[in-house]
Amino acid sequence: MMSGSGRPSRTWRYGDEAGVSMSGREIYIETQRVGGSVRVAAVDAATAEEVVFQVPPHTSKAEIDRLALAKLAWKLERNESHEPDEKRPGTRPGRGISV
């Protein structure tokens, strides 16, 4: 999945595919081999929102696409349901979201 020059070997553009409706959005999905895993980044072209995750190297392209679109759809939906400046619930300082 990685070319000899160290650049990512593939980038795609998607609309409504892989069983996840993205309302015709243009989505860029990039994969890059990193050690014993594959780093996946999915970016929504309209909002520049990005999700990044890792998968095993034997994961199929279809499964990577499905996971990337589902994660990005979740993030976009979550952002629509929160106030623009609200990143964490609660008023306590600290990292992460309390569950």
Stockholm file with secondary structure:
# STOCKHOLM 1.0

chainA/1-99         MMSGSGRPSRTWRYGDEAGVSMSGREIYIETQRVGGSVRVAAVDAATAEEVVFQVPPHTSKAEIDRLALAKLAWKLERNESHEPDEKRPGTRPGRGISV
#=GR chainA/1-99 SS CBCTTSSBSEEEEESSBTTBCCTTCCEEEEEEEETTEEEEEEEETTTCCEEEEEECTTCCHHHHHHHHHHHHHHHHHHHHHSCTTCCSSSSCCSSSCCC
#=GC SS_cons        CBCTTSSBSEEEEESSBTTBCCTTCCEEEEEEEETTEEEEEEEETTTCCEEEEEECTTCCHHHHHHHHHHHHHHHHHHHHHSCTTCCSSSSCCSSSCCC
//
